[in-house]
Amino acid sequence: MSDWTAGYVADIGYTYGYYPELNPLRVKLAFLSQGLVFPEFGAACELGFGQGLSANIHAAASLTTWHGNDFNPAQAGFAQELAAASGAGAQLSDESFAEFAARTDLPQFDYIGLHGIWSWINDQNRAIIVEFVRRRLKVGGVLYISYNTLPGWAAFAPMLHLLTLHSQVQGSSGQGIVARIEGAFEFADKLLDANPGYARANPSVRDRITKVKEQNRHYVAHEYFNRDWLPMHFATMSEWLEPAKLQFACSASPLDHVDPLNLTPDQQELLKGIGDVTLRETTRDFLINQQFRRDYWVRGARKLSALDQRTALRALRVLLVVPRSEVSLKVTGAAGEAEMSEAIYKPILDLLADYKPRTLGQIEEALREKGVLFAHVLQAAHVLSGGGHLACAQDDAQVNKARKQSDKLNAILMQKAKSSHDVGYLASPMTGGGVLVPRFSQLFLATYMQGKKLPADWVQPVWQVLQMHGQHLLKDGKPLSTPEENQAELLAQAQTFAEKQLPIMKALMVV
């Protein structure tokens, strides 16, 4: 009997997560900050798309043509349903990597993305992906790849090996993956209670186990219990990608572009003395004990002139995507928590508090008299983007063209919110990506779009949805029992949503 799963967990669905790093629009800030030329993103591909939420949101919220593949037919079916509803033309299949790579009807891609999947597959599939990238990524095209990294996983990787081995040996397929996971956790607790030498040499292991046990079992199954699970050094990744003629461009994590958040002055000085990119990045991983990398690679890195870099950076549009009142002036990097300069960040945030898109050049011009320089604006763009407070914006022509298909996708997602809280994101044509909108907020939005403009008018329709499913709200961790209590809490949440979130939904063109 053939094993179509190739050792990958298939008896439990992956989470309905959205991963903003897969949004090609984010490439611009990262590449321009490094003085690199980036392509125009006409065609993109996501390998191992899970439930396909990211691929569908990016297809619906932009003019980029998306393809994608995930071996799991149940997940691909959900993804195809969303693609058909939006009409954005995303072509999403359920083939193996080998079958997908062998297709002759695929275009050349400006962008290929893999989020996490690299760490969960075997070497045969890694080789297939590298060859696919070699043949299908255009010259100047960008590969986004994220993966579990050494040395951050060095201490805990043996424990994960033991957990997986226990689930395979002691558990039976009839139990299901969740039961096997619980059995493995129970075994790990007994092992640690026996005070093994491994735990004495690695005292952080017990805390790591505790954190893993607190996570969603669907996520845990796919993240840790596949047959193949391999963290690797950056240098090893570089060797893997060399046949595809790829060069490391930069980190896809905005906070990684702000060295003082991650490295001490002595550590920064050490890295400055390392000319080789591979040695420098590997050394940096040791300095911060890197556990997960999010990286951009490019097929043919080209440098911008200083003038072209300044011009392009100043033309980059951004907007605030969370309530101004909720933006803290504290940020956490690998070096710990840091305080943002109020003299710099407060004027920037106040200027952006109307949720209108502005170029970095316009922000600089508006705040020049307050002593805010362009270097401050650029650093703030990275810090606020890294905190999820700020996003790059498409130009108006792209926004207007994408709006129709993003509206269609959002309509089906809000319809699904009536029966499930699985999908907590909607598409924004302004950012070309997704925006966090929890279930009740989606239900409020759906009612608002039916012409009911006041929060008080949203309560009964949403309460009726909950009653249909026998559901009640929680407050302070406890279920509310009476209809009056539930409706009072719904009204309070609706009023908060109308005051804080609805203006942002309008600015992001979600409604």
C-alpha positions as CSV (number, residue, x, y, z in Angstrom):
1,M,0.0,0.0,0.0
2,S,1.4,3.4,-1.0
3,D,1.8,6.1,1.7
4,W,0.5,9.2,0.1
5,T,1.1,11.2,3.3
6,A,4.9,10.6,3.1
7,G,5.0,10.5,6.9
8,Y,3.1,13.8,7.3
9,V,0.2,14.0,9.8
10,A,-3.0,13.7,7.7
11,D,-5.7,12.4,10.1
12,I,-6.3,15.8,11.7
13,G,-6.7,19.1,9.8
14,Y,-4.3,21.9,10.1
15,T,-5.3,25.2,11.8
16,Y,-7.0,27.9,9.8
17,G,-4.1,30.3,10.3
18,Y,-3.2,33.3,8.3
19,Y,0.5,34.1,7.8
20,P,1.2,37.7,6.9
21,E,4.8,36.9,6.0
22,L,3.5,35.2,2.8
23,N,2.2,38.6,1.6
24,P,4.5,39.7,-1.3
25,L,3.8,43.3,-0.5
26,R,5.9,43.0,2.6
27,V,8.9,42.3,0.5
28,K,9.1,46.0,-0.5
29,L,10.0,47.4,2.9
30,A,12.5,44.7,3.6
31,F,14.3,44.8,0.2
32,L,14.3,48.6,0.0
33,S,15.8,48.9,3.5
34,Q,18.7,46.7,2.3
35,G,19.0,48.6,-1.0
36,L,17.8,45.7,-3.1
37,V,15.7,45.6,-6.3
38,F,12.4,43.8,-5.9
39,P,10.2,42.4,-8.7
40,E,6.7,43.3,-9.5
41,F,4.6,40.5,-8.3
42,G,2.5,39.2,-11.2
43,A,2.5,35.5,-10.4
44,A,3.0,33.8,-7.0
45,C,2.9,30.3,-5.6
46,E,2.5,28.9,-2.1
47,L,3.8,25.3,-1.4
48,G,2.1,23.5,1.4
49,F,-0.7,26.0,1.9
50,G,-2.5,24.1,4.7
51,Q,-6.2,25.2,4.7
52,G,-5.3,27.8,2.0
53,L,-6.5,30.8,3.9
54,S,-3.3,32.8,3.2
55,A,-3.2,31.9,-0.5
56,N,-6.9,32.9,-0.9
57,I,-6.6,36.1,1.0
58,H,-3.5,37.2,-1.0
59,A,-5.2,36.3,-4.2
60,A,-8.4,38.1,-3.5
61,A,-6.8,41.2,-1.9
62,S,-4.3,41.9,-4.7
63,L,-3.9,41.6,-8.5
64,T,-1.3,38.9,-8.2
65,T,-2.2,35.5,-9.8
66,W,-1.7,32.7,-7.2
67,H,-1.1,29.0,-7.6
68,G,-0.5,26.6,-4.7
69,N,-0.3,23.0,-3.7
70,D,-1.0,21.0,-0.5
71,F,-1.1,17.2,-0.5
72,N,-4.1,17.0,1.8
73,P,-7.3,16.7,-0.3
74,A,-9.6,17.8,2.6
75,Q,-7.6,21.0,3.1
76,A,-7.3,21.6,-0.7
77,G,-11.1,21.2,-0.9
78,F,-11.7,24.0,1.6
79,A,-9.1,26.2,-0.2
80,Q,-10.8,25.6,-3.6
81,E,-14.2,26.5,-2.1
82,L,-12.8,29.9,-1.1
83,A,-11.1,30.4,-4.4
84,A,-14.3,29.7,-6.3
85,A,-16.3,32.1,-4.1
86,S,-13.9,35.0,-4.5
87,G,-13.4,34.6,-8.2
88,A,-9.8,35.7,-7.8
89,G,-8.6,32.8,-9.9
90,A,-6.3,31.1,-7.4
91,Q,-5.3,27.7,-8.8
92,L,-5.0,25.4,-5.7
93,S,-4.3,21.7,-6.0
94,D,-3.9,18.6,-3.8
95,E,-1.0,16.9,-5.6
96,S,2.3,15.6,-4.1
97,F,5.2,17.9,-4.5
98,A,6.6,15.6,-7.1
99,E,3.3,15.7,-9.1
100,F,3.0,19.5,-8.8
101,A,6.6,20.1,-9.8
102,A,6.2,17.9,-12.9
103,R,3.3,20.0,-14.3
104,T,3.9,21.8,-17.5
105,D,1.0,24.2,-17.3
106,L,2.4,26.4,-14.5
107,P,3.8,29.9,-15.2
108,Q,7.1,31.3,-14.2
109,F,6.8,32.9,-10.7
110,D,7.9,36.2,-9.3
111,Y,7.4,34.9,-5.8
112,I,7.3,31.4,-4.2
113,G,6.5,31.0,-0.5
114,L,6.8,28.2,2.0
115,H,5.8,28.7,5.6
116,G,7.2,26.1,8.0
117,I,6.7,23.2,5.6
118,W,10.4,22.8,5.0
119,S,11.0,21.5,8.5
120,W,8.3,18.8,8.2
121,I,9.2,17.0,5.0
122,N,11.9,14.5,4.1
123,D,15.1,15.2,2.0
124,Q,13.5,13.7,-1.1
125,N,10.7,16.3,-1.0
126,R,13.2,19.1,-0.1
127,A,15.2,18.2,-3.3
128,I,12.0,18.3,-5.3
129,I,11.2,21.8,-4.0
130,V,14.6,23.1,-4.7
131,E,14.4,21.8,-8.3
132,F,10.9,23.3,-8.6
133,V,12.3,26.7,-7.5
134,R,15.2,26.4,-9.8
135,R,12.9,25.8,-12.8
136,R,10.0,28.0,-11.9
137,L,11.3,31.1,-10.1
138,K,12.1,34.0,-12.4
139,V,15.4,35.8,-12.5
140,G,15.0,38.5,-9.8
141,G,12.2,36.5,-8.2
142,V,11.9,36.1,-4.4
143,L,11.6,32.9,-2.3
144,Y,10.1,33.3,1.2
145,I,11.0,30.4,3.4
146,S,10.6,29.9,7.1
147,Y,11.9,26.9,9.1
148,N,12.9,25.7,12.5
149,T,16.5,26.6,13.2
150,L,19.6,25.5,15.1
151,P,20.9,26.3,17.6
152,G,17.6,27.3,19.2
153,W,16.1,23.8,18.9
154,A,19.3,22.0,19.9
155,A,18.3,21.4,23.5
156,F,14.6,20.4,22.9
157,A,14.9,18.4,19.7
158,P,15.8,15.2,21.5
159,M,12.6,15.4,23.5
160,L,10.5,15.9,20.4
161,H,12.2,12.9,18.9
162,L,11.2,10.9,22.0
163,L,7.6,12.2,21.9
164,T,7.2,11.3,18.2
165,L,8.7,7.9,18.8
166,H,6.4,7.2,21.7
167,S,3.3,8.2,19.6
168,Q,4.4,5.8,16.9
169,V,5.4,2.8,19.0
170,Q,3.1,2.9,22.0
171,G,0.1,4.5,20.3
172,S,-2.1,2.8,17.8
173,S,-3.5,4.3,14.6
174,G,-7.0,3.5,15.9
175,Q,-6.5,5.9,18.8
176,G,-6.1,8.9,16.5
177,I,-3.3,11.4,16.6
178,V,-4.7,13.5,19.5
179,A,-4.9,10.5,21.9
180,R,-1.4,9.5,20.8
181,I,-0.1,13.0,21.6
182,E,-1.7,12.9,25.0
183,G,-0.1,9.6,25.7
184,A,3.3,11.0,24.7
185,F,2.9,13.9,27.0
186,E,2.0,11.7,29.9
187,F,5.1,9.6,29.2
188,A,7.3,12.8,29.0
189,D,6.0,13.9,32.4
190,K,6.9,10.5,33.9
191,L,10.3,10.7,32.3
192,L,11.0,14.2,33.7
193,D,9.7,13.2,37.1
194,A,12.5,10.5,37.1
195,N,15.1,13.3,37.0
196,P,17.0,12.1,33.9
197,G,20.5,13.4,33.2
198,Y,19.2,14.9,30.0
199,A,16.8,17.2,31.9
200,R,19.5,18.1,34.4
201,A,21.8,19.2,31.6
202,N,18.9,21.0,29.9
203,P,16.8,22.5,32.7
204,S,14.6,24.5,30.3
205,V,13.1,21.3,28.8
206,R,10.3,21.0,31.4
207,D,9.1,24.6,30.7
208,R,9.2,24.0,27.0
209,I,7.1,20.8,27.4
210,T,4.6,22.8,29.4
211,K,4.3,25.4,26.7
212,V,3.8,22.8,24.0
213,K,1.1,21.1,26.0
214,E,-0.8,24.4,26.2
215,Q,-1.0,24.7,22.4
216,N,-3.9,23.8,20.0
217,R,-3.7,20.0,19.4
218,H,-4.2,20.5,15.6
219,Y,-1.1,22.8,15.6
220,V,0.9,20.5,17.8
221,A,0.2,17.4,15.6
222,H,1.4,19.1,12.5
223,E,4.2,21.1,14.1
224,Y,5.9,18.3,16.1
225,F,4.5,14.8,15.4
226,N,5.3,14.3,11.7
227,R,7.7,11.4,10.9
228,D,10.2,13.9,9.5
229,W,11.0,16.9,11.6
230,L,14.3,18.6,11.2
231,P,15.6,21.9,12.4
232,M,18.7,23.1,10.6
233,H,21.5,25.7,10.6
234,F,21.3,28.6,8.2
235,A,24.5,27.4,6.6
236,T,22.8,24.1,5.8
237,M,19.8,25.9,4.3
238,S,22.2,27.9,2.1
239,E,23.7,24.7,0.8
240,W,20.3,23.3,0.0
241,L,19.3,26.4,-2.0
242,E,22.6,26.8,-3.9
243,P,21.5,24.6,-6.9
244,A,18.5,27.0,-7.4
245,K,21.0,29.9,-7.7
246,L,19.5,31.7,-4.8
247,Q,21.2,34.3,-2.7
248,F,20.2,35.3,0.8
249,A,18.5,38.7,0.7
250,C,17.4,39.6,4.2
251,S,15.1,38.6,7.0
252,A,11.3,38.7,6.4
253,S,10.8,39.6,10.0
254,P,10.6,43.5,10.3
255,L,12.1,43.5,13.9
256,D,15.2,41.7,12.6
257,H,16.1,44.9,10.7
258,V,16.5,46.8,13.9
259,D,19.7,45.6,15.4
260,P,19.5,47.3,18.9
261,L,16.3,45.3,19.6
262,N,18.1,42.0,19.1
263,L,21.9,42.5,19.7
264,T,24.1,44.1,22.3
265,P,26.6,46.7,21.0
266,D,29.4,44.2,21.4
267,Q,27.4,41.6,19.4
268,Q,26.7,44.1,16.7
269,E,30.4,44.9,16.5
270,L,31.3,41.2,16.2
271,L,28.9,40.8,13.3
272,K,30.3,43.8,11.5
273,G,33.6,42.1,11.3
274,I,32.2,39.1,9.4
275,G,32.2,39.6,5.7
276,D,30.8,36.2,4.6
277,V,27.0,36.2,4.6
278,T,26.6,32.5,5.6
279,L,29.0,32.8,8.5
280,R,27.5,36.1,9.7
281,E,23.9,34.8,9.7
282,T,24.9,31.5,11.4
283,T,26.8,33.5,14.0
284,R,23.9,35.8,14.5
285,D,21.7,32.7,15.2
286,F,24.1,31.7,17.9
287,L,24.1,35.2,19.4
288,I,20.3,35.2,19.8
289,N,19.8,31.4,20.1
290,Q,17.6,31.5,17.0
291,Q,14.7,29.0,16.9
292,F,12.7,30.0,13.8
293,R,13.9,31.9,10.8
294,R,11.7,33.8,8.3
295,D,13.9,34.7,5.3
296,Y,13.8,36.1,1.8
297,W,16.1,34.7,-0.8
298,V,16.4,36.1,-4.3
299,R,17.5,34.7,-7.7
300,G,20.0,37.4,-8.6
301,A,20.4,40.1,-6.0
302,R,20.8,43.6,-7.5
303,K,21.6,46.7,-5.6
304,L,19.8,50.0,-6.0
305,S,21.7,53.3,-6.3
306,A,21.5,55.4,-3.2
307,L,19.3,57.9,-5.0
308,D,16.9,55.2,-6.2
309,Q,16.8,53.6,-2.8
310,R,15.9,56.9,-1.1
311,T,13.3,57.7,-3.7
312,A,11.6,54.3,-3.5
313,L,11.6,54.2,0.3
314,R,10.0,57.7,0.5
315,A,7.3,56.6,-2.0
316,L,6.3,53.5,0.1
317,R,2.8,53.8,1.5
318,V,1.8,52.6,5.0
319,L,-1.1,52.9,7.3
320,L,-2.1,52.1,10.9
321,V,-4.1,48.9,11.1
322,V,-4.9,48.8,14.9
323,P,-6.6,51.3,17.2
324,R,-4.2,54.1,18.0
325,S,-5.0,53.7,21.7
326,E,-3.9,50.1,21.7
327,V,-0.3,50.7,20.4
328,S,2.1,50.4,23.3
329,L,5.4,52.2,23.3
330,K,7.1,49.0,24.3
331,V,8.6,46.4,21.9
332,T,10.3,43.1,22.5
333,G,13.2,41.8,20.5
334,A,15.7,39.0,21.1
335,A,17.6,41.3,23.5
336,G,14.5,41.8,25.6
337,E,11.9,44.6,26.1
338,A,12.7,48.1,24.9
339,E,10.9,51.4,25.2
340,M,10.1,53.3,22.1
341,S,11.1,57.0,22.1
342,E,7.9,59.0,22.8
343,A,9.4,62.0,21.1
344,I,9.5,60.0,17.8
345,Y,6.8,57.5,18.0
346,K,4.0,59.6,19.5
347,P,4.0,62.1,16.6
348,I,4.1,59.3,14.1
349,L,1.3,57.4,15.7
350,D,-0.8,60.6,16.1
351,L,-0.4,61.5,12.5
352,L,-1.5,58.0,11.4
353,A,-4.4,57.8,13.8
354,D,-6.9,58.8,11.0
355,Y,-6.0,55.4,9.4
356,K,-5.3,57.0,6.1
357,P,-2.4,55.7,4.0
358,R,0.7,57.9,3.7
359,T,4.1,57.5,2.1
360,L,7.1,57.5,4.4
361,G,8.1,60.7,2.6
362,Q,4.8,62.4,3.6
363,I,5.3,61.3,7.2
364,E,8.9,62.7,7.2
365,E,7.6,66.0,5.7
366,A,4.8,66.4,8.2
367,L,7.0,65.8,11.2
368,R,10.2,67.5,10.2
369,E,9.6,70.5,12.5
370,K,9.2,68.1,15.4
371,G,12.7,66.7,14.9
372,V,11.6,63.4,13.3
373,L,14.1,62.5,10.7
374,F,13.7,60.0,7.8
375,A,15.9,57.5,9.6
376,H,13.4,57.6,12.5
377,V,10.5,57.1,10.2
378,L,12.1,54.1,8.6
379,Q,13.0,52.5,11.9
380,A,9.5,53.1,13.1
381,A,8.1,51.4,10.0
382,H,10.0,48.3,10.9
383,V,9.2,48.4,14.6
384,L,5.5,49.1,14.1
385,S,5.2,46.5,11.3
386,G,6.9,43.9,13.4
387,G,4.4,44.6,16.2
388,G,1.5,44.1,13.8
389,H,0.5,47.8,14.1
390,L,1.5,49.0,10.7
391,A,1.1,47.6,7.2
392,C,2.3,48.6,3.7
393,A,-0.5,49.8,1.4
394,Q,-1.1,49.1,-2.3
395,D,-1.7,52.0,-4.7
396,D,-5.3,53.2,-5.2
397,A,-5.6,51.6,-8.7
398,Q,-4.7,48.1,-7.3
399,V,-7.0,48.6,-4.3
400,N,-10.0,49.5,-6.5
401,K,-9.4,46.6,-8.8
402,A,-9.0,44.1,-6.0
403,R,-12.0,45.3,-4.0
404,K,-14.7,43.3,-5.8
405,Q,-13.0,39.9,-5.3
406,S,-12.0,40.7,-1.7
407,D,-15.6,41.6,-0.9
408,K,-16.7,38.2,-2.3
409,L,-14.2,36.3,-0.2
410,N,-15.1,38.3,2.9
411,A,-18.8,37.5,2.3
412,I,-18.2,33.8,2.5
413,L,-15.9,34.0,5.4
414,M,-18.4,36.1,7.4
415,Q,-21.1,33.5,6.4
416,K,-18.9,30.7,7.9
417,A,-18.5,32.8,11.1
418,K,-22.2,32.0,11.8
419,S,-21.3,28.4,12.5
420,S,-17.7,28.4,13.5
421,H,-14.8,30.5,14.9
422,D,-12.2,28.7,12.8
423,V,-11.3,31.6,10.5
424,G,-10.5,34.8,12.3
425,Y,-9.3,36.9,9.4
426,L,-10.7,38.9,6.5
427,A,-9.1,40.2,3.3
428,S,-8.0,43.9,2.9
429,P,-7.4,45.2,-0.6
430,M,-5.6,48.1,1.0
431,T,-2.8,45.9,2.4
432,G,-3.1,43.1,-0.1
433,G,-3.4,40.8,2.8
434,G,-5.4,39.7,5.9
435,V,-6.6,41.5,8.9
436,L,-7.5,39.9,12.3
437,V,-11.3,40.0,12.7
438,P,-12.5,37.5,15.4
439,R,-15.8,35.7,15.0
440,F,-18.1,38.2,16.8
441,S,-16.6,41.1,15.0
442,Q,-17.3,39.3,11.7
443,L,-20.9,38.8,12.8
444,F,-21.2,42.5,13.7
445,L,-19.7,43.5,10.3
446,A,-22.1,41.2,8.4
447,T,-25.1,42.8,10.2
448,Y,-23.7,46.3,9.6
449,M,-23.4,45.5,5.9
450,Q,-27.1,44.6,5.8
451,G,-27.9,48.2,6.6
452,K,-28.1,48.1,10.4
453,K,-25.7,50.9,11.3
454,L,-26.2,51.1,15.1
455,P,-24.5,48.7,17.6
456,A,-27.8,48.2,19.4
457,D,-29.3,46.8,16.1
458,W,-26.5,44.1,15.9
459,V,-27.3,42.4,19.1
460,Q,-30.4,40.4,18.2
461,P,-29.2,39.0,14.9
462,V,-25.9,37.8,16.5
463,W,-27.8,36.4,19.5
464,Q,-30.0,34.5,17.2
465,V,-27.0,32.9,15.6
466,L,-25.6,31.8,18.9
467,Q,-29.0,30.4,20.0
468,M,-29.2,28.3,16.8
469,H,-26.0,26.6,18.0
470,G,-26.8,26.5,21.7
471,Q,-23.9,28.8,22.4
472,H,-23.4,31.3,25.2
473,L,-20.8,34.0,25.7
474,L,-18.0,33.9,28.3
475,K,-17.2,36.8,30.6
476,D,-14.3,36.6,33.0
477,G,-13.8,33.0,32.0
478,K,-17.4,32.0,33.0
479,P,-20.4,31.3,30.7
480,L,-23.3,33.7,30.8
481,S,-26.5,31.8,31.5
482,T,-29.5,34.1,30.8
483,P,-30.5,35.7,27.5
484,E,-30.4,39.1,29.2
485,E,-26.8,38.6,30.3
486,N,-25.7,37.4,26.9
487,Q,-27.4,40.3,25.1
488,A,-25.9,42.9,27.5
489,E,-22.4,41.5,26.9
490,L,-23.0,41.4,23.1
491,L,-24.1,45.1,23.2
492,A,-20.9,46.1,25.2
493,Q,-18.8,44.2,22.6
494,A,-20.7,45.8,19.7
495,Q,-20.2,49.3,21.0
496,T,-16.5,48.7,21.5
497,F,-16.2,47.3,18.0
498,A,-18.1,50.3,16.5
499,E,-15.9,52.7,18.3
500,K,-12.5,51.1,17.8
501,Q,-12.5,48.6,15.0
502,L,-15.2,49.7,12.5
503,P,-13.2,52.9,11.4
504,I,-10.2,50.6,10.7
505,M,-12.4,48.1,8.8
506,K,-13.5,51.0,6.6
507,A,-10.0,52.3,6.1
508,L,-8.8,48.9,5.1
509,M,-11.7,48.5,2.7
510,V,-12.9,45.4,4.4
511,V,-16.4,47.0,4.4
